[in-house]
Structures are given as structure tokens and as C-alpha cells.
């Protein structure tokens, strides 16, 4: 089968299509014929080499969510899984493949009317957005700023905050056109990337998918007792001394936290994902697919991600 590996850290051209033996499901696993692969911001960060110190090495196969059809099952798995359409979180990587094996307790059945590309545009992103807002202790009536809102996690955070009764949902994004699309999804205020624009002076909650050098400036945008939760580092790590900014605002009792879905028990993640799939089928959530590209165009997909061209999620199709 074909797969895409990170042959060399750095530019998108370091990705390469390779041939691998077709996998065989072990006990407790299902074999999935992959139909859709979500391309996430974390894939580009890993490809760049920025996370090499966290154990990611050249030769790694990126991609952490796929959707497809169960082709066969391993020992101990109910044969009725065969032929079912499913979504799966592959873990830290391994998703840029034509076929893959996954423990059966990590797959989520897809509703009949939810396409595979929509599933990977919603799956991990919707789940992360849900738990990030919970991690921030977001409550109805509070104001929310979503930093880096045009990506799939940001888009889902906007929708969930609006549906959850936020008094205001402000977004940072790179263009007026993107801002209008985000308004259609529930944003009430559109700001530029630095946070300037017509919006509230401060917010109860900031969900930050960007991080990078400008992250400390968004602490100034928090109300007393405000909470900033970062769920991504697509612009790189924040300055090493960003905590000093927090302490200069000591009397405001601000909180800063990092959030990873790895901290959420697997059954809870799957339960939220399954519920969001049903909500999407009934129109309560809108997955946004930017573009479908064949697996062999992974380099192009990453170029588009690096260039900031993507609104929603690029989906690779084997």
C-alpha cells in the first residue's frame, strides 16, 4: 500500500510517497480501507522538525485521524464490524496511508448521512474544541476570543461557543473574507491577527491555536479572572519569559493553561465525537472542508497549510 512519510524535516518537499506492506489486523483490531485523511496543523509542525525534541523523527508517517470502511477484523472482534463506515483517531500519527489497523475500541461508527471528508473535518477538531472550552471553564454569558479561527479547531470552537450561549464570540483571522465566513458560523466580532478591531476590550476566555511570539499580548485581553487556553503552536512556542506578563497582572487573577486531548480518557473522547457526528447530521454543526486532494498531493496540501491558504480542513483521499 502507499503511505506518505516525512523523509526530511523542513519544507513540505520533505514529504515522500512510499510503499509499505499491507497491514493485517491483530487481536482486538479492525483493518480500515481509508477514504479520507484529515490534514491538521500539528502535521505541519511535526513535518517542520519543531517537535523533534518530543520524539518525532524523520521517517514518521503523519496524520492522526482517518475515516473509511472496515475491511476485516482481527480475533476477538465482532464480525459485524466488517463493512461498517467508521472514523478513527490514529494516535500521534500514522494516518497518511491507504489502509490501517486500529484497536476496535478506538473507532467511532459514522452516521449514514455523514460523508468521510466531513467526519475528518469535524472529528478531532470538534472534540478538542469541546474539551478546550471545558478546560477554560467557559459558561453561558461569557465572552470568548478564538485566536487563529480559520482552521478546523477554530471553526469548531466558534460554533460551540456560540451554541453554548457566549455573550460575544470574537475571532482573529487574516482577511475580511474569512471574517465574513466566520460570522456565518457564529462569530460576532472579527479582529486582525494582532487582535485589533471592533470588539470587546477584554474577554473571559481566550482559546489560542496559534501561540508564538505574540501570545503574551493576548493576556492583556483577559478580563479579571480570565482564562487563556492554548491548544496549538502553529506559530511556534511562546517566548520563554511569557510568564512574566502573567505576573505583572497579578491582581487580575489570570490563568493560562495548555490543553491536549491526550489528557482526556479515550471513552470520553469517543462519546463526544459520536455525539457531534449526530449533531452535524442534523445541521447543528457545520464541518468545513477546504479542499479534497489525492494522497500523493500531500506536499501541495502542506504548502497550502504553510501559506495560510486553508479555511477549514484539507482532506487527503487515497
C-alpha positions, 0 to 999 in steps of 0.5 A: 500500500502507499503511505506518505512519510516525512523523509526530511524535516523542513519544507513540505518537499520533505514529504515522500510517497512510499510503499509499505506492506499491507497491514493485517489486523491483530487481536482486538483490531479492525483493518480500515480501507481509508477514504479520507485523511484529515490534514491538521496543523500539528502535521505541519509542525511535526513535518517542520522538525519543531517537535523533534525534541518530543520524539518525532523523527524523520521517517514518521508517517503523519496524520492522526485521524482517518475515516473509511470502511472496515475491511476485516477484523482481527480475533476477538472482534465482532464480525459485524464490524466488517463493512461498517463506515467508521472514523478513527483517531490514529494516535500521534500519527500514522494516518497518511496511508491507504489502509490501517489497523486500529484497536476496535475500541478506538473507532467511532461508527459514522452516521449514514448521512455523514460523508468521510471528508466531513467526519475528518473535518469535524472529528478531532477538531470538534472534540478538542474544541469541546474539551478546550472550552471545558478546560477554560471553564467557559459558561453561558454569558461569557465572552470568548476570543478564538485566536487563529479561527480559520482552521478546523479547531477554530471553526469548531470552537466558534460554533460551540461557543456560540451554541453554548450561549457566549455573550460575544464570540470574537475571532482573529483571522487574516482577511475580511473574507474569512471574517465574513465566513466566520460570522456565518458560523457564529462569530460576532466580532472579527479582529486582525491577527494582532487582535485589533478591531471592533470588539470587546476590550477584554474577554473571559476566555481566550482559546489560542491555536496559534501561540508564538511570539505574540501570545503574551499580548493576548493576556492583556485581553483577559478580563479579571479572572480570565482564562487563556487556553492554548491548544496549538503552536502553529506559530511556534512556542511562546517566548520563554519569559511569557510568564512574566506578563502573567505576573505583572497582572497579578491582581487580575487573577489570570490563568493560562493553561495548555490543553491536549486531548491526550489528557482526556480518557479515550471513552470520553473522547469517543462519546463526544465525537459520536455525539457531534457526528449526530449533531452535524447530521442534523445541521447543528454543526457545520464541518468545513472542508477546504479542499479534497486532494489525492494522497500523493498531493500531500506536499501541495496540501502542506504548502497550502497549510504553510501559506495560510491558504486553508479555511477549514480542513484539507482532506487527503483521499487515497 
